């Protein structure tokens, strides 16, 4: 069977064939230019170029052939047929897979299977062209190359093993792109799976290229699928002198304040072991942002340190404690706290003895950057004086940290007086902008003073009323202050304070 039997139009009307092929060239080039800046054009660019080159070979073979069975004519026409068929298959593949399955149906085909299908199709097209266009006995050609194929196969057995492993990975699909996985000792996010290797990016932005044969031998842990919830565990020790329930309450407060920690499943704090230096606790919490695990751990451990310190919990460490008995520095600390409280205008009416009483009962608390000291709407009965650091006063603060900052306070400033004096809920959220140390004055300590010296309430109520008037300027008209704040009369506030303290 010759070329005349299969392509009579070309052999009998070469001019017509050349004209049609020239028209095809113009069409292919025109489409390439028209679509070059579109998304589909970038995918079809090489395919249209291949078809144009094939049509050009066909036109040249039809016009310039020296004879119907000339060698140049046959080979040029074989290139024409192969190029047009391969280009057509590539266009059909792009249209069907990329634009129909992926965009219309929301599905897709993995790169490996797509490449394998394309190569098999191209191989079959070449065999068909060799058999029917060039009249070559393909069976004998394959038989004579069997020895060469065996030699090449032995030389490339590692590569073939990696390719087969890649196909198996695609079939089993233990992970997908962007999944967080652990393979052996390597942990990272999957970038792509190729013929021979799989690339993952670690937390320190290193790209590790793993052979697919390695993935087929090692256990694979997928942190993203089928369930993205990941349970992490923190282990720490606390001193024996603090009850476990106190420690657990401090830890749970830290977990509840961290937005990345899921509310369901509920976080757990368990007493794990009694060790030589302290009690070991295990904190189990769940999250979905596995890629942010290091940052979340950092925030939790940092805030946990501050929370345990505020709760008076000692974190033990291997060491020997040397106790030197001498005059305790409590008196000196009390004088320092009393001096700090004396600089607060709201407490100016108190006598020096009363100031010392407050100082003895005050608590020194330390908060880390971005920690919430008081939260808007929560109940409270204490008053805070900033010793060191800065805080932001925020209205309408959201879980993501947003809200309207109405004031910034520094050392010597105070907040929370309305909760102390009248038991009102917190009117704003106060957030530490850096490491902050505050002095907390509680209701019980203040109650002792006002019961013994009720005459101090009148000047304090006047000062508090003045502060309320100043705070009005920071609020929108639709943001109401507590009920008593709308009454500018200090006497109304005084009566409310007396009622709260039952005087």
Secondary structure, 3 states (H helix, E strand, C coil): CCHHHHCHHHHHCHHHHHHHHHHHHHHHHHHHHHCCCCHHHHHHHHHHHHHHHHHHHHHHHHHHCCCCCCHHHHHHHHHHHHHHHHHHHHHHHHHHHHHHHCCCCCCCCCHHHHHHHHHHHHHHHHHHHHHHHCCCCHHHHHHHCHHHHHHHHHHCHHHHHHHHHHHHHHHHCCCCCCCEEEECCEEEEEEEECCCEEEEECCCCCEEEEEHHHHHHCCEEECCCCCCCEEEEEEEEECCCCCHHHHHHHHHHHHHHCCCCCCCCCCEEEEEEECCCCEEEEEEEEECCHHHHHHHHHHHHHHHHHHHHHCCCCCCCCCCCCCCCCCCCHHHHHHHHHHHHHCCHHHCCCCHHHHHHHHHHCEEEEECCCCEEECCCCCCCEEEEEEECCEEEEECCCCCCCCEEEEEECCCCEECHHHHHHCCCCCCEEEECCCEEEEEEEHHHHHHHHHHCCCHHHHHHHHHHHHHHHHHCCCCCCCCCCHHHHCCCHHHHHHHHHHHHCC
